[in-house]
Amino acid sequence: MCGICGGFAFTERGRKLLDRLPAAVQTLSRRGPDGTGSYTENDLALGHTRLAVIDTSAAAAQPFTDNNGRHVIIFNGEIFNYRELRAELEAAGETFRTHSDTEVLLRLYIREGEKGLHKLNGFFAFAVWNKETRELFLARDRYGEKPLYVHHSDDVFLFASEMKALIALGIPRKLDREAVMAYLHLNYIPPGSWSVFYNSVHQLWPGHSMRQVVEEHPKNYSDAWYKLPETRAQLTEEKATAQLAQLVENAVQRRLVADVPLGSFLSGGVDSSVIAALAAKHVSKLQTFSIGFTDEPQFDETQYARQVAKHIGAEHTVFALTNNDLYDHLFETLDYIDEPFADSSALAVSILSKHVRKHVTVALSGDGADELFAGYNKHRAEFLARDGGLKNRLVSAGSPLWNMLPASRNSRTGNRIRQLRRFAEGLALSPAERYWRWAGYTKDDEALRLLVQDENDDLKLKPGLGHWAKLLTDHLGKNGNDLNDVLLADLKMVLPGDMLVKVDRMSMCHGLEVRSPFLDHEVVEFALSLPASYKIDARTQKKILKQAFGNVLPAGIFQRRKQGFEVPLLKWFRGELRGLIEELLNEKFLKAQGIFDPAEVKKILAQLRSNSPGDATARVWGLIVFQYWWKKYMG
């Protein structure tokens, strides 16, 4: 696992930007604390920071050059089947000078080009420079586990693992207001080719590659090297369950390859428990880790994590945290974020990663299972919405009552009222509109009112799906009443935009590599080929996953309700964070900034202080994160 950055200059002004490469590499030092390296040639510069996991010797350091000196690679990620690929290449006459997956990846690319990517089982973002053809090739893994940001102008082509490296290289800074509006809705930036806050930058789509060809007029080409198969498995539920169990176990085994200490996250929920149980079959005295929240017992799952650890024979460590511990890490997390990202659970992931890194360098996680097997509350709601019936009519008819009653995430009753409001609202929408609404915290017209309209901006923002309509309508409703459409939309938007960003940034902030066996492409493709009825019914979510591993875990683990984690934001906003609200959301600052309407911000703050805050807590957190970022990078 590493950080990469680099680029190619077309003009003298571009060359001056590349002179800043050492500073850019330094910004990625937390991703790779074990060493740095660079390669420069005429108008090209490549930089790398190393977290040594496979072949930790100096011979495997990057940038890595092939034997004839023609190709240079910088690589972030791991190739879990590199040993099999190496054997295949050796049988074809290749020889190797290291035991690294980096060299295997480079030799495979030289020999087979982009077609070789289909043989890779792993997560990655890499760049290969061909000195003879003066071509730079970039590629990103299938589902966006590893990040890759790209900037292209008349002066320079740049890329990096994190935005902060591009900022250090001196990219122009200008807000993209449509991206701001999406952020206000989701509390994160949707992935892919959509603009981010520096409107000259985009993330390379998951499963895409790019060639930067230097000719008389420089050109770059981006294309999908990977597409999800659209076939449907013709298996009985019993046979599908057995096959899924084998595929997940294979995925876990692949992800145990490492030349450094390895452990597993273990929250006590189904997903991480399954992964830890399978890993414990192949690792003697597997180390497992969880965090407990002593001040928030409703979110503390450590008793279940201990139960699982004892059942599978793992050596378990619990990091007990108070709300003060969470708060003490708040600003470290905010300072590491280099574009607004307001998933508050990132704070817990950061703290867990920081503690786990003191014990191991690599950790397995259960990420991806909720998206593949319908584990979220919104999946239950979507199932009920499509099921129809008297209950839905009663919920819709009760809308006036739900809107009158206090709604809040901070009590069981208040949260139930909040959910009924959202459910009733969603019943009146199309599948695509409903998905977009339930994915976020605010209505589009509310987000639009919050933004100050810029009369000089060619883009006139309007409420509605807008820029994201094609993605959602492509994947929602095209197969009739198939809930797999929603899971596919999650795979393309929520995973690479929110969940994987959270895990990658917060773990790499502390030099910890996190591997997610559920995102093995064989598991993903099989899961999406199964009927939605195998995953969710009127009583059970993640049904086939629970059936597949019912024999490896205590029965009580599968009977529990899904339990997320909520940072105590409302308490902080009414206590420790009141000063930050006053500093960043006061009328004078908002008017000088010219992005948000002070009157609309005032309304949200009034709702926050009421006995019915609803989703105002998440909306205020989104504003605070944005303002903190803006003051650091844009102000």
N, C-alpha and C positions, 0 to 999 in steps of 0.2 A: 504494500500500500504506500502511496507516495503522493507528492504534488508535482504537477507538470505545468510549464508555461513556456511560451516562445512565440515566434512569428517571423514574418518576412517583410522587409521594407521595400517600397517601390520608389520612394523619393528621399531627398535629403532630410526632410522633416520626419519621415518615417524612421530613418536611421537614428535620429536623435532619440526617438522613443525607445528603440531597441538598446540604446546605451544604458537604459535604466534596468536592464535585466537583473543585475545583482540585487537591486532593491526589491524587485518583483519576486524573485526566488525566496528572499528572506521572509516575505509575508506568508509563505507556505511552509515555514519551518516546523510548525506544529503537526502538519500532516506527515512530515518526514524528519523526525528528530535525529536519525542515525547518520546523516550525511547530506551534502549538497554537491551538485555538479553542473557544469555548463558546457555548451559547444557553440562556437561561433564560426561563421564562414561567410565572407563578403557581406551580403545583406540578410543573412539568416542568423537567428540566435535561438538556442534551446536551453531550458533550465530544468532542474530536477531536484526534489528533496526526497530523501529515502527513509522509509520505515522498513527495515530488513526483516523479512518473514520467511522467504524461501531462498536458500543459498545466501547466507549472511556475509559471505566473504567479499573482499574488496574487488575480486575479479568480476563480480556481478553488478558492480555499481553502474549507475547511469549518468549521463547519456551513454548508451552502449552501441558500439560500432561492430559491424560484421567483419569477418576475417580479411576480406579484400578492401575494406575501407570505403565501400560504396554507399552503404546504408547506415543510418543512425536512428536509434529509437529512444523515445522517452515514454514511460508506461506507468500508469496508475491502476492498480488492481491486482488480481490474482487469476491465474489459469489453473483450475483445479484438476484438469485432466492432462496436465503438461507432460507427465511421465509417459502416458500412452502415446501422446503425439510425438514425443521425442523418440520413442522406440520405432514409430512409423517412419519418421524422418531418417533415422539411422539406417533402417532397412532399405531406404531409397538412396543411401550413399552419403548422407550428411554426417559431419563430425562436429563435436561440441567441445568448447573449452571451459564451460562452467556447468553447474548443476541447477541453473536458474530457469524459471518459467519465462523470463524476459528473453533469453536467447532462443528458446523454443518458439516464442511468438514471432520474433524477428525472422527466423529461418523459415517458418511456415508462411509468413507474408511474402518473403522474397520468392519462395518457390511457387506459391499458389495465388498470390494476390488477394483480392477481396473475397474470392471464393473460400479461402481458408478460414474466414471468420466463422463460417457455419460449423466448423469442427470444434470451436472453442466452447468449453463449459466453464464459465466463470463470470466475473464482473470486471469491467475495464474501460478505460479511456486512454488512447495512446496516439502518438504521432510518429510517423516514419519519414525521414528525409532521404530522398534519392539524389545523390550528388550529380550523377550523370544527366538525368532527365530534368533536374531542378524542379522536382515535384514534391510537395508535402502532402502526405496522406494522413487523415484523421479518422478515427472510428470510436464509436461509443457502444456499450453493451446493450443487450436486447431491451431491458426494462428501465434503464436509467439509474442503476445503482451507483455508478460513478459519474460525477459531474464533468461537463466540458463546455465552457463558455467561449464564444467566438465573437471577435470584432473585425469588421472589414470596412476599409475606407479607401479613398484614392491614394493615400499615403502608405498604408500598412495593413497587413493581415496579422491578427494576434489571437492567441488562444490561451486558456488557463483553466486549472481545476477549480479555482474560486475567483469571484469577482474582485477580491481585494488585490490580486496580482495584476489584473488589468487596470485597476485604479492606479497602482504604483507605476504602471507603464505609461500613464498619462492619457487615457482615453477621454474623449469629450464627455461632459456631464450635462445631461438634459433629461428632465422627466418626461416619460411617456404617460399621458393622462389617461389613456385607456387602460394601461397596466395598473395605474393607481386605483381606478374604479374597480377593476377585478380584485385587487388586493383588499379594498374596503369590504368587498363581499365575502372573500374566502379566508382572509388573513394570511394568504401566501400568494405567490405568483404562479399561475398555471404554466406548465412546462412547454418545451418544444421550441418552435420557431417564433413564438410570440415575443414581442419586445419586453424587456425588463426595464428597470428604472433608468438605466443609462440606455437611451433609445438607439444607440448604435451597437448594442450587444444583444445576442440571443444565445440560448443554449442549443447545442446540436441535439436534434430529436433523438430519443432512445432508439437503438437499432438502426441508426443512420451513419453514413460515412461521408467524408468530404475530401475532395482533391483541390489543392491550391496549385494551379499550374502557372508558372511564370513564363509568359511569352512577351511579345511586343506590347500587347495589352493584357495585363494580368486578369485571369479568370478563376473563379472557383465553382465547383460542381458539388452538389449535395444530393444524396440519393439513399433510399432505404435498402440496406443489405439484409434486413430481417423483417419478415411479416408474420404475424400470428396465423397459423393454419385455421381454416374455417370448417374443418371436418368435424363431425359429431361421432363420438364413440358409440358403437352398437354393442353395448355390454349390459348384462343384467347388473343390478345394483350390487349383488353379492360379488360378482367377478370384478366389477369396478373398484369395490372396496379393497379387495386383495391386491389388485394392481397398484392402487394408490399407496398402500402401505409399503410395498416394495420400492416404488419410485422415490418416496420420501426418505426411506432408509438409505437408498443409494446416494441421494443428494447429501445427506448428513455425512456419510462416509467420505465422499469426495472432499468435503469441506473440513476434514480433520487433518489434511496435509499441511504441515508447518514445521519449521526448524526452530520455533520459539514456543514458550508456554501458551497453552490454549485452554479456554474454559467455555462456560455457557451462561447466558442470562437465564434466570429462572424466576419469573414473577409469581408463579402459582396459578396462572391462567392456563387454558388448554394449549395454546400454541407453543409457548416457550417450554411447557412441561413435556410435550411430545418430542420436541427437538432434544432437550436434555436427556430424556429417557433413551432415545435412540443413540445419542453420543456416548452415554454411559455403558452401552453394550460393547463399545469398541475402544473406550479409553478407561484404563484402570484408575480408580479414585478421581473421577472427573470433578473439577472445581466448578461450582455453580455459585451465582451471585444474585442477590436481590436487595432492594431498598425498602425500608419500612418507614411509615409516616406516623410518628408517635402522637402528633397533635391532630391528625386527621384519620381516626380509626376506621371511618367508613371506606377509606381508600387503601387501607393496609391489608395486604394479602400475604404477609410473611408466614402466617401459620400454615397456609396452603403450600407455600414454597418449601417450607421445612418438611411438610408431610411428603411431598414428592421427592425431595432430596433423600430422605430416609428410605423411601420405597425403592429408589433406583441405586442406592449405595453411593451417592455423591458426597463430596466434601463441600458443605454449604457455608457461605458467609453472608450475613445480613448486615447491611449498613443502615443503622437506625438514624433517621433524620427528624429534626424538629422544623417547625416553620421558620425559625431563625436561621437554621442551616440553609434552607431553600433561599431565603432572602439574601443571605451572605454571598450566594453564588449568582444572584440575579444580574449584577452589573458585569461580571466576567462573561456571562452568556451574551448579554446585549452588546458588549464590546467586540465579541468575536464575529457576530453577524454582520455581513458586509452588504446585504440588501434586506429590506424589511421582510421579516418572517415571524409571524405572531402565533404560532402553535405553542401555547404555554407549556405543554408537556415536554418541550425541548429542554426545559430547565431540569426536569427529573432525569432525562436521558444523559444530559451533560454531567450531572453529579454522579450518576451510576457509572458512567464511563471513566470519570476521573478516579473513582475508588477502585474499579476493576483493573485499571491499567497498572496499579501498584502490585497486582498479583500475576496478570497474564498480558500477553501482547495481542492475542486474538480471542474473540468471543463469538459464539453462535447466538442467533436470535430467532424468534418466531415471526418476524415481520413478513407480511404478504398473505398470511392465511386468512385474515378477515376479508381482504379484497377478493380472494379466490373462492372462498367457501361461504360467503354471505354472513359475516360475523358482526356487522355493525347494526346499531339500532335503526339506521335509515334503510337497511335491507329488510328488516322486519316490517318497517312501515311501508316500504314499497310492495312487499308481498301482500300486505293487508289491503293496500290501495287498489291493487290489481284484482284482488279476490272479490271485492265488492261486498254487497250484503247489507243487512239491517244495521250492523254496528257502524259502518261507515256513514250511513244516513243519519244515525243518531249523533255521531261526532260532528258532522257538518251542521246539523240543526242546533247543536249546542255552542256554536261559535260565539254568539253574543255573551254567553255565560263565561266561556273560557277567557274572553277578552276583558271581562270585568274582574276576574279573580287574580290575586297576586301570583306572578310567575317568576321563578328564580331557579338557578342551577344549584343554589346553596341549601336546599331542603328537599326532602323526598316528595312532599306534596306539591311544593312550588315548581319543581322540575317536571312533575307529571302534568301540571297545568300548562307549562311551557311547551311540552311535547304535544299535547292535545291541540294547542293553538296552531302549531306548525303542521300537524297532520291534517287538520281541517282545511288549512290554507292550501296544502298540496293536493288535496282531493279535487280541487277546482281547476288544476293545471294540467297541461299536456305532459307526457312522460319526460320530454326533454326539459321543459320549464320546471317541472317538479324536481328533477334531479339537480338542476342548477340551484334552485331555492334551498333544497335540503342539504346541499353541499356547503352552504355558506351561512352567514350570521345576519344578513340584512337583505331587504328587498332592493331590487335594482334602482327603483325610483328614490329610495332613501339614500343609497350611495351616491346617486346623481346629485341630489340636493346638497349633500355634504361637500361636494366639490365646487369651488368657485369657477364659474364659466369664464374661459379665456376667449375674448372676442377676436384675438389675433391668431388663434389656433385654427388651422384648416379642418381639424377633426372636431365635429360637433357631436358631443357625446349624447346618446339617447338611452333610455332604459330598455331592457330586453337582453337577449342572449348575445347579440352583437357579434363580436369577433369570434366567439366560441360556439356559435350556433352550428356550424358545419360539423365540428367534432362530435357534438352531442347528438345531433340528429342522425349522423352517420351510424352511431352505435346504440341509440335508444329507439326501440319500437320498430326497427326494420324487420325483426323476426316475430312480429306479432306480440304475444304476451310472454316473451321469454325474459326472465329476470337475469339471464346471463348477459344481456345487453348492458345492464347497470354495472355488473361486475367488470365487464370489459371497459366501460367508461372510467371506472375507478382505476383500473390498471393503467390507463393512458393519461389520467389527469391527477388523481389523488396520490397514487404511489410516487410518481416521479416529481410531483409538485410539492408534496407535503411530507409524507411519511419517510421517503428515502432521503430527502434533503435533511430532515431532522436527524436521522440516524447517522448519515455521513458526516455532516458538519459537527455535530455534538460529540461523536466518537473521535473523529480526527483532530478535533480541538485538543484532545488529550493523548494523541498518538496511539489510539486503540483501533484495531481493525475489527469490524463487525461483519459476519457472514450470515446470510439468510437462506437456509436450505429450501424453504418454500418457494423461492424465486429461481431455483434451478429450472432451466427452460423446459426440461422434460416433465417436471411437475406442473408448471404453469400450463403448458399446452394440453396435458391430459385433463387437468382440472376444468379448463374452459371448454373442453370437448364434451363434458358430461351434462346431462340434463339438469336444469336448476332444481328439479324436484329431488335430486339426490343430495342437495346441499341444504335446502330449507323447506320446511312444511309448516303446518299450522301450530306445531308444538316445539320444533327444534331448529336451531341454526347450526351451521357447520356439521350437519348430520353425518355425512360420509366420513369426515375426518374423525369424529368421535367413534364411529363404528370401526374404523380402520385400526384405531389404537386403544380401544377399550380394554385390551388385555395387558397393556404395559403400564397403566397408571391406576392409582386408587379411584374407585368408582365415583367418589364424591367430587372429584375434580371436574367431571363431565356434567354433573348435575347443577353446578353453580351458575348463577347469572354472570354474564360478562361484566367485568368491573374495570372501568377506565380510571384515569387519574386526573384530578382537577387541582391545579395550583390554587392556593387560597387567595386569589386575586381580589375578591370583594373585601376581605379583611384588610388587605394591604392598601387598597384604594381609600379605605376609610381610616387608615392608620399610617403605616410607614411611607406609603407612596403618595400621600396627599401633596407633599411638597413637589414631587415630580409632575403631578397633574397641574399644579399651579404654575410651574415653570414652563411646561411645554404646551399647555392648552389654554393659556390665558389669552384674552381678547387682543391685547396689544401685539403679542408674538404672532398670533394667527393672522392678523391684518397685515403685518409686515411681511410675513411669509407668502401670503397670497394663494394658498392651495386649498384650505378648508374654510368653509363659511362659519364664522364665529357663532352665529345664532343657532345653527344646526348642532355644532359641538356642544353648546350650552344645553340644548334639549337632551342630548344623550347623557350628559353629566347629571342633569336633573333626574332622568330615569334611573341612573346608577344609584342615586341617593335615596330613591323611593323604596317602598316596601314591595315593589314589583319590578325588579331590575331586568328580568327576562334575559335577553342576549346582550344587554348593554355592557356587561362586564367584559365579554369578549371583544365588543366593538371598541371600548375604551382602551383595552390592552393593545388592539391593533393600531390605534392612533398613537399611543405612547411609544410603541416600538418604531413606528414610522418616524415620529418626531425625533426620537433619540438618534436614529440613523441619519435623518436629514441634517440635524445639527452637526453631526460628526463628519459627514461626507459632502454635504451640499451647501450648508449654511455659510 
